[in-house]
Amino acid sequence: TGIFAKKPVVSYQTEFTVDIHNISYGVLVEAGHFTADSYADLLYVNQKNQLQLRQGTADGWLTSTLKQPDRRLPADPQLLTVLDSDLDGINELLIRRPLATGGYELELVSFQEK
């Protein structure tokens, strides 16, 4: 007998075309719908530990313009959770920051234009 890992369940799959002359790198948080335009977007934390969102386009390219909310991020990526809090089909990001007294400070970040 051997040890077998279960095949991961993929609930969302997307593909982006990347312009290598206009690229930044970081840690992927999530690919999904973060804006109301119905195209897949890419949410990540860049090399300077800043949250960035690149919006997807109809032809699969990522826009060169960034949405870069100024947020203090925790060092542990497990404290970042993507969810659809109001069930409208558009994701938000829940940031949990540990408090010195125990528990967490919570911040819900929306990327939609207000």
TAJO-V20245 format. One record per residue. N is the residue number from 1. RES is the residue in one small letter. PHI is phi in whole degrees, 0 to 359 (none if undefined). Layout:
{{N & RES & PHI} {N & RES & PHI}}
This chain:
{{1 & t & none} {2 & g & 227} {3 & i & 259} {4 & f & 241} {5 & a & 268} {6 & k & 291} {7 & k & 293} {8 & p & 295} {9 & v & 274} {10 & v & 257} {11 & s & 264} {12 & y & 211} {13 & q & 226} {14 & t & 212} {15 & e & 222} {16 & f & 240} {17 & t & 262} {18 & v & 246} {19 & d & 274} {20 & i & 290} {21 & h & 273} {22 & n & 222} {23 & i & 232} {24 & s & 231} {25 & y & 231} {26 & g & 177} {27 & v & 259} {28 & l & 296} {29 & v & 263} {30 & e & 191} {31 & a & 252} {32 & g & 176} {33 & h & 266} {34 & f & 248} {35 & t & 231} {36 & a & 274} {37 & d & 274} {38 & s & 73} {39 & y & 258} {40 & a & 293} {41 & d & 241} {42 & l & 237} {43 & l & 254} {44 & y & 209} {45 & v & 253} {46 & n & 281} {47 & q & 295} {48 & k & 261} {49 & n & 61} {50 & q & 248} {51 & l & 283} {52 & q & 223} {53 & l & 234} {54 & r & 253} {55 & q & 277} {56 & g & 278} {57 & t & 236} {58 & a & 300} {59 & d & 265} {60 & g & 92} {61 & w & 279} {62 & l & 265} {63 & t & 293} {64 & s & 279} {65 & t & 278} {66 & l & 254} {67 & k & 262} {68 & q & 228} {69 & p & 294} {70 & d & 278} {71 & r & 231} {72 & r & 277} {73 & l & 258} {74 & p & 287} {75 & a & 291} {76 & d & 270} {77 & p & 295} {78 & q & 294} {79 & l & 270} {80 & l & 253} {81 & t & 230} {82 & v & 268} {83 & l & 207} {84 & d & 251} {85 & s & 294} {86 & d & 251} {87 & l & 55} {88 & d & 259} {89 & g & 87} {90 & i & 241} {91 & n & 284} {92 & e & 237} {93 & l & 243} {94 & l & 261} {95 & i & 253} {96 & r & 251} {97 & r & 245} {98 & p & 296} {99 & l & 261} {100 & a & 298} {101 & t & 272} {102 & g & 101} {103 & g & 80} {104 & y & 222} {105 & e & 269} {106 & l & 249} {107 & e & 222} {108 & l & 258} {109 & v & 252} {110 & s & 252} {111 & f & 255} {112 & q & 282} {113 & e & 290} {114 & k & 258}}
